[in-house]
Structure formats: C-alpha cells, structure tokens
Amino acid sequence: MTRILPLAAALALSAGLVTATAHASDSTSRAFGTMPPRAEWMKVSDLVLKFEAQGYTIHELDTDDGIYEIEMTDANGLRVEAYLHPVTGEPLQRQRDDD
C-alpha cells in the first residue's frame, strides 16, 4: 500500500522545495503542467548526486509520463518514492512505500 508521506511537506521545505499533491498519471500536463523537452532535463547523475548529498540511498530512478520517478531510502531507513520535475529535480510528490 502506498500513501502520502506525513513528513513530505517538512522535508520539502527543509530542502527549499515546493511539493504538489497531484498524482503522476497519463495526463502529466493536467497533473503537473507542461513539461519541457527532454534536451532540457537534468542529468540522471546530477539527480543522484543531489539526493545522495541529502543523505538518501538511491534504489531506482526512472522516467514516468514526462517526469523522473525515484525510489530511495533516507538516513533513518524510511523508503521514499518521489516524483521529480525533470529540469529542476524538485519533488512534485513524495510517497512512502509500506511494502
């Protein structure tokens, strides 16, 4: 079961980021707005470095409907799934995976 991580807002604010509550779907433009062309996206290696610097361990990083989807574990062992803006790497939504 997946649910919204209760500390998502606090984590996003502590990183100076803004979160959105929309879920990623086939209609990315409705959920997140129009996404930029692939040539403008942040490099995967830069995303990995960004989150590792914040204490996360990256397990998987994919693209899904025009955004990055990342699965990671924080320093306390909490498993987190985040949807990231493809240019800025800012979280669009963070979820906890209870599996």
C-alpha positions, 0 to 999 in steps of 0.5 A, spaced: 500 500 500 502 506 498 500 513 501 502 520 502 508 521 506 506 525 513 513 528 513 513 530 505 511 537 506 517 538 512 522 535 508 520 539 502 521 545 505 527 543 509 530 542 502 527 549 499 522 545 495 515 546 493 511 539 493 504 538 489 499 533 491 497 531 484 498 524 482 503 522 476 498 519 471 497 519 463 495 526 463 502 529 466 500 536 463 493 536 467 497 533 473 503 537 473 503 542 467 507 542 461 513 539 461 519 541 457 523 537 452 527 532 454 534 536 451 532 540 457 532 535 463 537 534 468 542 529 468 540 522 471 547 523 475 546 530 477 539 527 480 543 522 484 548 526 486 543 531 489 539 526 493 545 522 495 548 529 498 541 529 502 543 523 505 538 518 501 540 511 498 538 511 491 534 504 489 531 506 482 530 512 478 526 512 472 522 516 467 514 516 468 509 520 463 514 526 462 517 526 469 523 522 473 520 517 478 525 515 484 525 510 489 530 511 495 531 510 502 533 516 507 538 516 513 533 513 518 531 507 513 524 510 511 523 508 503 521 514 499 518 514 492 518 521 489 516 524 483 521 529 480 520 535 475 525 533 470 529 540 469 529 542 476 529 535 480 524 538 485 519 533 488 512 534 485 510 528 490 513 524 495 510 517 497 512 512 502 512 505 500 509 500 506 511 494 502 
